[in-house]
């Protein structure tokens, strides 16, 4: 499926989908806790490396994800359905309040195993920022809009998304103070609703394509 490069609604939807999947606001307490023992300079470096690495992972998924699927003999429609189901499951955990608990659990395990290690790439970049949901969503979008102009525009969206994550983590202390735990939980649930709608759209489009192929 090809679209005009000037159809901004498509790229806005892609951007909102990534933000809903990763939920940078909901990630702030985790980032703050994981970098609590670092100096300001070290925290800023961790933030920069993590988001650069995450954007690189998503770009690889955008440009080569379809080829990887072909190598394993996975059809595009099957991956759309699977990716949609994964996104819906993540959205459900966000709405039910279990998402942050799972992230905190991963963070505690990481602290026990990687106290003195660099956390920029693992676990911050992957799987916390560029996790299975974000990667699946990126590959699905690349199969929908596969021209070079569309892929280039989606690349810009990925860089914009990484910049938003970088800003969120940079402003982490202020955001935690302003929103508090209740505010972050509210934002997480709103993102979950948006995300579930996107997942349902992926699944319905995949099923429709499968049925039309018969």
C-alpha positions in Angstrom: 0.0 0.0 0.0 1.5 3.3 -1.1 0.5 6.8 0.1 1.3 10.3 -0.7 4.4 11.5 1.3 2.3 14.5 2.2 -0.4 12.5 3.9 0.6 13.5 7.4 -2.2 11.7 9.1 -0.4 8.4 8.5 2.8 9.5 10.0 1.0 11.1 13.0 -0.7 7.7 13.6 2.7 6.0 13.4 4.2 8.5 15.9 1.2 8.2 18.3 1.4 4.4 18.1 5.1 4.4 19.1 4.5 6.8 21.9 1.5 4.7 23.2 3.5 1.5 22.9 6.6 2.8 24.8 4.8 5.4 27.0 7.8 7.7 27.7 5.9 9.4 30.6 5.3 6.0 32.2 8.9 5.1 31.7 10.2 8.1 33.6 10.1 6.6 37.1 11.9 3.5 35.8 14.6 5.6 34.2 14.9 7.8 37.3 15.4 4.7 39.5 17.8 3.0 37.2 20.0 6.1 37.0 19.7 7.2 40.6 23.3 6.2 41.3 24.7 8.2 38.3 25.9 11.7 38.2 24.1 14.3 36.0 26.7 13.9 33.3 26.5 10.1 33.4 22.7 10.2 33.4 22.6 12.5 30.3 25.0 10.2 28.5 22.9 7.2 29.4 19.8 8.9 28.1 21.5 9.9 24.8 23.0 6.5 24.1 19.8 4.6 25.0 17.6 6.6 22.7 20.2 6.6 19.9 20.4 2.8 20.2 16.6 2.5 20.3 16.2 4.6 17.1 18.9 2.4 15.4 17.0 -0.8 16.4 13.7 0.6 15.0 15.4 1.8 11.8 16.8 -1.7 11.2 13.3 -3.1 11.8 11.8 -0.5 9.4 14.1 -1.2 6.5 15.0 -4.9 6.9 12.0 -6.3 8.9 10.2 -7.4 5.8 13.2 -9.2 4.5 13.7 -11.0 7.8 10.1 -12.2 7.6 10.6 -13.5 4.1 13.7 -15.4 5.2 11.6 -17.3 7.8 8.7 -17.7 5.4 6.3 -15.6 7.5 3.6 -13.8 5.5 2.9 -10.1 6.0 -0.7 -10.7 7.0 0.2 -13.3 9.6 2.7 -10.9 11.1 0.2 -8.1 11.1 -2.3 -10.2 13.1 0.4 -11.4 15.5 1.7 -7.9 16.0 -1.8 -6.6 16.5 -2.5 -9.3 19.2 0.8 -8.4 20.9 0.0 -4.7 20.9 -3.5 -5.4 22.3 -2.0 -7.5 25.1 0.4 -4.7 26.0 -2.5 -2.2 25.9 -4.6 -4.4 28.2 -1.8 -4.5 30.8 -1.5 -0.7 30.6 -5.2 -0.2 31.1 -5.3 -2.8 34.0 -2.3 -1.2 35.7 0.0 -4.2 35.3 2.3 -2.5 32.8 4.3 -0.4 35.2 4.4 -3.3 37.7 6.0 -5.5 35.0 8.5 -2.7 34.1 9.4 -2.2 37.7 9.9 -5.9 38.1 12.3 -5.9 35.1 14.1 -2.9 36.5 14.6 -4.6 39.9 16.0 -7.8 38.2 18.3 -5.6 36.2 19.6 -3.8 39.3 20.4 -7.1 40.9 22.3 -8.4 37.9 23.9 -5.2 36.3 24.6 -2.9 39.2 27.9 -1.7 37.7 27.2 -2.3 34.0 26.2 0.1 31.3 22.4 0.1 31.2 22.1 2.3 28.1 21.6 -0.4 25.5 20.3 -3.2 27.7 17.8 -2.9 29.2 16.9 0.8 28.4 17.2 0.8 24.6 16.1 -2.8 24.4 13.6 -4.1 25.5 12.3 -1.1 27.5 12.2 1.5 24.6 12.6 -0.6 21.4 10.7 -3.6 22.8 8.8 -6.4 21.0 5.7 -4.2 20.6 7.5 -1.2 19.1 9.6 -3.5 16.8 6.5 -5.4 15.6 4.6 -2.1 15.0 7.5 -0.7 13.0 7.7 -3.8 10.8 3.9 -3.7 10.3 4.0 -0.1 9.2 6.9 -0.8 6.8 4.8 -3.5 5.1 1.8 -1.1 4.7 3.9 1.7 3.3 6.9 0.3 1.5 8.1 3.0 -0.9 11.4 4.7 -0.3 9.7 8.1 0.3 7.3 6.5 2.8 10.2 4.7 4.6 12.2 7.9 4.7 9.3 9.8 6.3 8.8 7.0 8.8 12.5 7.2 9.6 12.0 10.9 10.5 9.1 9.9 12.7 11.4 7.4 14.5 13.9 10.2 15.1 11.2 12.5 16.4 9.9 9.7 18.7 13.5 9.2 20.0 13.8 12.9 20.6 10.6 12.9 22.6 11.9 10.0 24.7 15.1 11.9 25.2 13.3 15.0 26.3 11.1 13.0 28.7 14.0 11.4 30.4 15.9 14.6 30.5 13.0 16.2 32.3 12.4 13.2 34.4 12.9 14.8 37.9 10.5 17.6 37.1 7.9 15.4 35.5 7.9 13.0 38.5 7.4 16.0 40.8 4.6 17.5 38.8 2.6 14.4 37.8 3.3 12.1 40.7 2.4 8.4 40.8 -1.3 9.1 40.2 -0.7 11.3 37.1 1.7 8.8 35.5 -0.9 6.0 36.0 -3.6 8.2 34.3 -1.3 8.9 31.4 -0.5 5.2 31.1 -4.1 4.2 30.9 -4.9 6.8 28.3 -2.0 5.5 26.2 -3.4 2.0 26.7 -6.7 2.9 25.2 -5.1 4.5 22.1 -2.8 1.5 21.8 -5.7 -1.0 22.0 -7.5 0.8 19.1 -4.3 0.6 17.0 -3.9 -3.1 17.7 -7.5 -3.9 16.8 -6.9 -2.0 13.5 -3.8 -4.1 12.7 -5.7 -7.4 13.5 -8.8 -6.5 11.5 -6.7 -5.3 8.5 -4.6 -8.6 8.6 -7.7 -10.8 8.8 -9.4 -8.9 6.0 -6.4 -9.4 3.8 -6.2 -13.1 4.6 -9.9 -13.6 3.8 -9.6 -11.6 0.5 -6.7 -13.9 -0.6 -9.0 -16.9 -0.7 
